[in-house]
Amino acid sequence: MKTKYLDKKKWRRLVRSKYDETIITCHGERILAGIIHMHKVREPLSVRVVGEDTLVVANNFKWMQLLPEKRNYSITVMYDERWQEIQYYFDINYSHTLELGKARRQDLYLDVLVLPDGRYELVDEEDIKRAFKKGVISQEERDFAYRTARELMAEIDRDFSQFKKLAASCLKELKKLM
């Protein structure tokens, strides 16, 4: 498992950025919400999402990261310079810690990428297979990651708008800090 911090302080792609975070309660659930303002980046980054080339990092883009206390995934909502949604990136986590200034998660390698229209794909299966083969994660942890991803994808199929509403509520609270 990899421990990943939300603030991206060590991400070399960022030349100048600002990070804000808070803990909010949304629909009865505690959520650590953080936002990275990418004022200047070394170079833009495009990735393939559901068969489309998608620009996810560029000057003045923002990433909002959400750690819902009782869920085994975190959500990164990526926005362009005009606050238009680019994608929702769900990291499957074994656990995460809602600690201001040290928010972190235990990443299980498997991810679900979702476009704003609700189309999605499961990614990084090679990473989880490699981690299992090397003994970095157990069979129980691997199975847990796949089970969590399947449940999440079923939830996306049922009602992706719930995630959009959650993101909008959290973004509204974060904008009060800016």
N, C-alpha and C positions, 0 to 999 in steps of 0.2 A: 504494500500500500504506500501511496505517496501522501505526505502531508503538504497541503497547499494553503497558502495564506491569501486572503482576499485582496490585500492592498497592492499587489503586483510590484512592490518596491524593487525587487531584483530583476524585473523584466527588462532586458537590455534594449528592447524595441522602443521603449518610452524614453524620450529625451527630456520632456517637461510635462509633468502631469500633476493633478491634484486629486486627493482621495478624501471622501467624506463618508461617514457611516453613523448609523444610529440603530437602536433596537426599537421596533414598533410592535404594536399589537394590531393585527388585521383579522377581522372576522374571528376573534377569539384565539388567534394563534400568534405566539411570539416569533418574530422574524428579525434577524439581523440583516439590515439593508445597507449596502455600500455602493458608492458610485465613483468610478474612475473617469476623470476628465482628461482626455488625451490631447493636451494642447499642442504638443509637437512630438512626432514619431520619426524614427530613423528612416523607415520606409513603409509604405502602405502594405497591407496584407490582404490578399484575396484567397478564399478557400472555396471548395466545391461543396454545396449544400443541396441535397436532393437534385443533383444533376445540373445545378446552376452555379456559375462563377459568381461569388458574392464577396464584395469588398467589406471587410469587417474591422479593419484598422486603418485609420488615416488621421491627419491633423483634425482636431476638434471633434472627433468621435467620442462617444461615451459608452461605458459599459456599466449597467446596474447589476449588482450581484445580490442574490437573496438566499439566505440560509433559513428556511423554515424549521423551527425547533423540532417538530415531531415527524419530519419526513426524511427519507434517506436519499435525498437528492438536493442539489442546489441549482439555482437558475441564474443564468447570466443573460440579460436582455441587452442586445447591442443596438445602439442608436447612431445614426449619422449626425452630421453637424447641424441638421435642422430638426433633430429629435424624432426622425422617422425610424420606426422599428426596422431592423435589418434581419435579425434572427433571435430565436430563443435557444439557448444552449443549456441543456440539462446534464449536469455531472452526477453520476451515480456514486454515492458516498456510503461508506460503512458507518461513519458518524461525523458530526461536526460540532464545533465549539463556538457558541455565541458570546464572545468576549471582546468588548470594544478595544480596539488597538491591536488585538491579537486574534482576530476571527480567522478560523482555519477549519479545514475539512480533511477527512481521511478518504482520499480518492480511490475508487475501485476501477479506474481505467475506462470503463464503459460509459458512453455518452449517447444522448439522443439530441439530434439537431432538428429544430422546427422552424420553418419559414412562417412569417406573419399570417399566411393564409391557412395554416394548419397542416400542410404537408410536412412529413418528418421522415427521418431515417436513423437507424441505429448505427453508430460508428465506433471505431477503435477496438473492434473485436480482436484484431491481431495483437494489440497491446495487452489485453487481458489474458489472451492465450499465452503470450510470452511470459507475463508475470507469473502465471500458474506453473508453467513449465520450469521456470527458474526457482520456484518455491517462495516467491515473494508474497503470494497470497495462497490461501488454502482452498481446497475444493469447496468447502462450506462458504467461504467468502465469494468465490467465483459464482457458485449457484445463487447466492444471495443477490449478487449484482445483476445477473440475468433475470431473476424473479422480479426484482425491483424495476428493472427496465421494462419488462413485459407489462407489469401493472401500470407503470407510468404511460406507456404507449396506449394501453386500453383507456386510460383516463383522458388522454389527448383525443382519442377517437370519439369518446362519449361527449366531451365538452371542453374543447380547447379554449373557449372564451373565458373560462374561469381563470386561466393563467394570465390572459390579457388584462382581466379586471384586477387581479392581484398585483400585476406589474404597475398598472395605472395608479392604484392606491398607494403603493410603496413609493413610486416616483413622486407623487404629490407631496408625501411627507419629506422625502429627501430634498426636494427643491426648496423647502423651508430653511434648510441648512446652508444653501448656496448664497 
